[in-house]
Amino acid sequence: MGRADHDKKTDPKTTCKCGSSCLGPMTFHPRAVGDMICLSEGGRRAERIEDTFKGGVVFTSRPVRTYEKIRLLVEKHVPHWQGALRVGFTNVNPSARSLPLPPFSMPNLTQTSGHWAMPVHESYCQETSVLEFWVTYSGNICVKFQNSGKQRLVANVDVRKPLWAMIDVYGQTCSVLLLGSKTKGFLFKKTSCPGPEPPIRRPSTFSLENTTLSESSDDRTSCLNMEIPADGYCVVCMVRQNDITLPCGHRCLCNHCTPRVLAQFGTCPLCRLVISPPPVMWT
């Protein structure tokens, strides 16, 4: 069977109507996910809880082609673990997998038939890093780093059968976002269905130079499940203007309530993003 015939055979059947230049959606499989993974952003984000380094295996929801370059954004990492992201491919359909998944792609899955993976060095998995990975016709796994060349693993991937991409959100890597995929055809380039722009995930620390906190204040913070008032007032006191923008992007607290909310809850009142207060003493 020729290469073109193989690619046609592995094309997923989707309801995509983008045209002949579309490869179909690029999302994570909704069911075959590690025990510590939470999917969001329409199945494009895979986030592992931070208090463990394992249980982060995920797969693409559709088969991928040879030389289909999968783009991945590293959104979040923590320094207290060793090792980082692992990427690879499998011939095993994610829909046919039994749960729970093994805690590691390497060696748990790579020691079994139909699985191939390679580790990505920690230095290439810092927050906001973007990488591409793909499998060649000869079965090698390639990873290209943003402005840093590429690496290749002679993996002998079986490209005669359908392949799903396999990603292990491991170690220091806590959250990744699928940015899509692309491949070159004979006449034009093909890409996956366009997704929404990736959200800007700001660092979880910031400065509050003009905030004050009085320990004797009678102000009380209430439940964090709130909505932004239409009149632009603080969601806590409902009196002062919401003039503080948190790292998550929500402008929902006033200058007076922000230090108390961070000290008492440590999260955004709206989206629950964990926010580390700056290393200063509140007075």
C-alpha positions as CSV (number, residue, x, y, z in Angstrom):
1,M,0.0,0.0,0.0
2,G,1.4,3.4,-1.0
3,R,1.9,6.3,1.3
4,A,-1.1,8.3,-0.2
5,D,-3.3,5.3,0.2
6,H,-2.3,4.8,3.8
7,D,-3.1,8.5,4.6
8,K,-6.5,8.2,3.0
9,K,-7.2,5.0,5.0
10,T,-6.3,6.7,8.3
11,D,-8.3,9.8,7.7
12,P,-11.0,10.1,10.4
13,K,-14.6,10.3,9.6
14,T,-15.8,13.6,10.9
15,T,-18.6,16.0,10.4
16,C,-16.1,18.7,9.5
17,K,-17.1,20.8,6.5
18,C,-14.1,23.0,6.2
19,G,-13.1,21.6,2.8
20,S,-10.5,19.4,1.3
21,S,-7.6,21.3,3.0
22,C,-8.9,20.4,6.5
23,L,-7.5,17.5,8.5
24,G,-10.4,17.5,10.9
25,P,-10.6,18.6,14.6
26,M,-7.5,18.2,16.8
27,T,-8.6,17.5,20.3
28,F,-7.9,15.0,23.1
29,H,-9.9,11.9,23.4
30,P,-12.6,12.6,26.0
31,R,-12.6,9.2,27.7
32,A,-9.1,7.7,27.5
33,V,-7.4,10.1,29.9
34,G,-5.1,9.6,32.9
35,D,-6.6,9.6,36.4
36,M,-5.1,12.9,37.2
37,I,-6.1,14.8,34.0
38,C,-8.9,17.3,33.6
39,L,-9.8,18.3,30.0
40,S,-11.2,21.8,29.1
41,E,-11.3,24.3,26.2
42,G,-13.4,21.9,24.2
43,G,-10.9,19.0,24.7
44,R,-7.9,21.0,23.7
45,R,-6.4,21.5,27.1
46,A,-5.1,18.7,29.3
47,E,-4.2,19.7,32.9
48,R,-2.8,17.5,35.6
49,I,-3.1,18.2,39.3
50,E,0.1,19.6,40.7
51,D,0.5,17.3,43.8
52,T,1.5,14.4,41.7
53,F,3.8,13.8,38.7
54,K,2.0,10.9,37.1
55,G,-1.4,9.9,35.8
56,G,-1.2,12.4,32.9
57,V,-1.5,10.2,29.7
58,V,-3.8,11.5,27.0
59,F,-4.4,10.7,23.3
60,T,-5.7,12.5,20.3
61,S,-9.4,11.9,19.5
62,R,-8.6,11.0,15.9
63,P,-5.9,9.2,14.0
64,V,-3.1,11.4,12.7
65,R,-1.1,11.2,9.4
66,T,2.5,10.6,8.9
67,Y,4.2,14.0,8.8
68,E,1.2,15.6,10.4
69,K,2.9,18.1,12.7
70,I,1.0,18.5,16.0
71,R,1.5,21.9,17.7
72,L,1.5,21.9,21.5
73,L,1.7,24.8,23.9
74,V,3.1,24.2,27.4
75,E,0.9,26.4,29.6
76,K,2.0,25.5,33.1
77,H,4.9,23.8,34.8
78,V,6.1,23.3,38.4
79,P,9.8,23.0,39.4
80,H,9.5,20.5,42.3
81,W,9.3,17.4,40.1
82,Q,11.9,15.9,37.8
83,G,11.3,15.1,34.1
84,A,8.8,16.7,31.8
85,L,6.5,16.1,28.8
86,R,6.6,12.9,26.8
87,V,5.3,12.6,23.3
88,G,4.7,9.7,20.9
89,F,2.3,7.6,19.0
90,T,0.2,4.4,19.3
91,N,-1.7,2.0,17.1
92,V,-4.2,1.2,19.8
93,N,-7.5,3.0,19.4
94,P,-8.2,5.1,22.5
95,S,-11.9,4.2,22.3
96,A,-10.9,0.5,22.8
97,R,-8.7,1.1,25.9
98,S,-9.7,-0.3,29.3
99,L,-9.6,2.1,32.2
100,P,-7.8,3.2,34.3
101,L,-4.9,4.0,32.1
102,P,-1.3,3.2,33.3
103,P,0.3,6.0,35.3
104,F,3.2,6.4,32.8
105,S,3.6,6.4,29.0
106,M,7.3,5.4,29.7
107,P,7.8,2.6,30.5
108,N,4.2,1.3,31.2
109,L,2.9,1.8,27.7
110,T,6.1,1.7,25.6
111,Q,6.9,-1.7,27.0
112,T,3.7,-3.0,25.3
113,S,3.1,-3.6,21.6
114,G,1.9,-0.6,19.5
115,H,3.3,2.2,21.7
116,W,6.3,4.5,21.0
117,A,7.3,7.7,22.9
118,M,10.3,10.0,23.7
119,P,10.9,12.4,26.6
120,V,11.2,16.1,26.0
121,H,13.9,17.8,28.1
122,E,12.7,20.1,30.9
123,S,14.4,23.1,29.3
124,Y,12.1,22.9,26.3
125,C,9.0,22.6,28.5
126,Q,8.9,26.0,30.2
127,E,5.6,27.9,30.4
128,T,4.6,29.4,27.0
129,S,7.0,27.0,25.1
130,V,5.6,25.8,21.8
131,L,6.7,22.5,20.2
132,E,5.7,20.4,17.2
133,F,6.0,16.6,16.9
134,W,5.3,14.1,14.1
135,V,6.1,10.7,12.8
136,T,8.0,10.2,9.6
137,Y,7.3,7.6,6.8
138,S,10.2,5.6,8.1
139,G,8.8,5.4,11.6
140,N,11.0,8.0,13.4
141,I,9.5,10.5,15.9
142,C,10.6,14.1,15.4
143,V,10.2,17.0,17.8
144,K,10.8,20.6,16.8
145,F,11.2,23.3,19.4
146,Q,10.5,27.0,19.1
147,N,13.6,28.6,17.7
148,S,15.8,25.7,18.9
149,G,16.1,23.1,16.1
150,K,14.7,19.6,16.5
151,Q,15.3,16.1,17.9
152,R,14.7,12.8,16.3
153,L,14.2,9.3,17.8
154,V,14.6,6.2,15.6
155,A,11.5,4.5,17.1
156,N,10.4,2.1,14.3
157,V,6.8,3.2,14.6
158,D,4.5,1.0,12.7
159,V,3.1,3.5,10.2
160,R,1.2,0.8,8.2
161,K,-1.7,1.0,10.8
162,P,-3.7,4.0,12.0
163,L,-1.8,6.1,14.5
164,W,-3.0,8.3,17.4
165,A,-0.8,10.8,19.0
166,M,0.1,10.1,22.6
167,I,1.0,12.8,25.1
168,D,2.1,12.3,28.7
169,V,1.6,15.4,30.9
170,Y,4.4,14.3,33.2
171,G,6.7,15.6,35.9
172,Q,7.2,19.4,35.7
173,T,4.7,19.8,32.9
174,C,1.2,20.4,34.4
175,S,-0.9,21.8,31.5
176,V,-0.7,21.6,27.7
177,L,-2.9,23.1,25.0
178,L,-3.4,21.6,21.5
179,L,-2.8,24.4,19.0
180,G,-3.7,22.3,16.0
181,S,-1.8,20.4,13.3
182,K,-0.6,20.8,9.7
183,T,0.8,18.7,6.9
184,K,2.1,19.4,3.4
185,G,0.2,17.9,0.5
186,F,1.4,17.7,-3.1
187,L,-0.3,21.0,-4.1
188,F,-1.2,22.7,-0.8
189,K,-0.9,22.6,2.9
190,K,-3.6,20.9,5.0
191,T,-4.4,22.0,8.6
192,S,-6.7,20.9,11.4
193,C,-10.0,22.7,12.0
194,P,-9.2,26.2,13.3
195,G,-9.9,26.5,17.0
196,P,-10.4,29.5,19.2
197,E,-7.4,31.6,20.1
198,P,-5.5,30.1,23.0
199,P,-6.3,31.9,26.3
200,I,-3.6,34.0,27.8
201,R,-2.5,32.3,31.0
202,R,-0.7,34.9,33.0
203,P,1.8,34.1,35.8
204,S,0.2,33.3,39.1
205,T,2.0,35.9,41.0
206,F,1.7,39.7,40.7
207,S,2.3,42.9,42.6
208,L,-0.3,44.9,44.6
209,E,1.7,48.0,45.4
210,N,-1.4,50.1,46.3
211,T,-3.5,47.7,48.3
212,T,-4.1,47.8,52.0
213,L,-5.4,45.5,54.5
214,S,-6.6,46.3,58.0
215,E,-6.7,43.4,60.4
216,S,-9.3,45.2,62.5
217,S,-11.6,45.8,59.5
218,D,-15.1,44.6,59.7
219,D,-15.3,43.8,56.0
220,R,-16.0,40.1,55.3
221,T,-15.5,38.1,52.2
222,S,-18.3,35.9,51.1
223,C,-18.6,32.9,48.9
224,L,-16.4,32.8,45.8
225,N,-19.1,31.7,43.4
226,M,-19.9,35.1,42.1
227,E,-20.6,37.0,38.9
228,I,-19.2,40.4,37.9
229,P,-21.7,43.1,38.8
230,A,-22.9,45.0,35.7
231,D,-22.2,48.3,37.4
232,G,-18.4,47.6,37.8
233,Y,-18.3,47.3,41.5
234,C,-16.2,44.9,43.6
235,V,-17.8,41.4,43.9
236,V,-17.0,41.3,47.6
237,C,-18.0,44.6,49.1
238,M,-20.3,45.6,46.3
239,V,-19.5,49.2,47.1
240,R,-16.1,50.1,45.8
241,Q,-15.0,50.1,42.1
242,N,-13.4,46.9,40.8
243,D,-10.1,48.5,40.0
244,I,-7.8,45.5,40.5
245,T,-7.2,43.1,37.6
246,L,-6.1,39.6,38.7
247,P,-3.5,37.5,36.9
248,C,-6.3,35.4,35.3
249,G,-7.6,38.6,33.6
250,H,-10.7,39.1,35.8
251,R,-11.3,42.7,37.0
252,C,-13.6,42.0,39.9
253,L,-12.0,43.2,43.2
254,C,-11.4,46.6,44.7
255,N,-8.2,47.9,46.1
256,H,-9.4,47.3,49.7
257,C,-10.8,43.7,49.3
258,T,-8.0,42.2,47.1
259,P,-5.4,41.5,49.9
260,R,-8.1,39.9,52.1
261,V,-9.4,37.7,49.4
262,L,-5.9,36.5,48.5
263,A,-4.9,35.9,52.1
264,Q,-8.2,34.1,53.0
265,F,-8.8,32.1,49.8
266,G,-5.8,32.5,47.5
267,T,-8.0,32.2,44.4
268,C,-9.9,34.4,41.9
269,P,-13.5,34.8,43.1
270,L,-14.8,34.0,39.6
271,C,-12.6,31.3,37.9
272,R,-10.9,29.9,41.0
273,L,-7.4,30.3,39.5
274,V,-4.9,29.8,42.3
275,I,-3.1,33.1,42.9
276,S,0.1,33.4,45.0
277,P,0.2,36.7,46.8
278,P,3.4,38.8,46.5
279,P,6.0,38.1,49.2
280,V,5.2,41.2,51.4
281,M,3.7,41.7,54.8
282,W,0.2,43.0,54.8
283,T,-0.3,46.0,57.1
